[in-house]
């Protein structure tokens, strides 16, 4: 396998891990997807914004902010109404990053 194909494999594994039974695994997967910056990760991360665990929701919001994909704006805007302050703060920060990217 070429080096070019490797991130795709890693992204797919991380996306699958977002559905793991362990919240620690789901958090780690969300954080790892941030580093890969693979566009196919945006939709699964937006789904993770509705995870039952607030740490997963927060990690998903942070990763979406780092990815700066405008497709995440709608789900992140909904996350501004999350019941947990840290998730709302992460969503707000992510939206700021996406909007800053789109200004330039």
N, C-alpha and C positions, 0 to 999 in steps of 0.2 A: 504494500500500500504506500502511496506517495505521501509526503509530508502535507501536501495540500488537502488530502482526504481525511487526515487525522482529526481536525477540529470538528468535522461533521459527525464522526463517530462519537467523540466526546460530548458534543451537544446533544445527540440523541440519547446517550446514556444519562446525561443530566436531566433531560426532559422527562425521561422515564422515572428517574429518581424523585421528581416532584410529586409523584403519586405513592411513594413509599409509605409504609405504616409508621415509620419513625419520623417524628418532627425534626429531629437533629439531622437526619439524612435529607429531608426536604429543604431545610435551611441551607445546608451545605450545597445542595444542588442549585438553589436559587443564586447563591453567591458565586458559584463556579460559572454559571451561565453569563453573569455580568462580565467576567473576564474574557469569555469567548466572543462576545458581541456578535452572535449569530442571529440574523433576523428571524430565523424560524423559532427562536426562543421567546419572542415577544408574546405571542398568543398564550403559550403555556404559563408564562409568568403573570399575564393578566388574570388567568384563571386562578393562579396561586394567591392573588390578592383577596380571594374569597375563602382561603384555607381556614380551617377551624382553629388553627394555632396562630396567635398574633405574631410570634417570632418569624413564622414563615411568611405571613403577610408583609411584615416590615422588610424582610430580606428581599422579597419580590419587588416591592416598591423601590428599594435602594438600587437593585439591579436594573430595573426599568429606567431609573433616572440616569444611571451610568451609560446605558445603551442609547439614550436620547432619541428614541424612535417615536415620532408623532402619533403612531397608531395606539400608543399607550395612554394618550391624554384622557380619553373618555373613562376607561377603567380607573385610572389614577384619580380623576375627579370624583368618582363614586367613592373611592377609598378615603377621601377627605371627610366622609361621614362615618368612618369606622368608630367602633366603641372604645378603641384603645388609643391613647394619646400618641404613643410612639409610632403607631401605624399611620395616623393622620399626619404627624410631623414628617415622616419619611415620604409620604405621598406628596405633600406640599413641596418638599425639597426636590423631589424627582420632577415635579411639574415645572419648577423654576429652572432646572437644568435643561429640560426639553425646550422650554420657551426661549431660554438664552441661546441655545443652539440654532433655533429657527430665526432668530433676529439677525444672525450674521450671514 
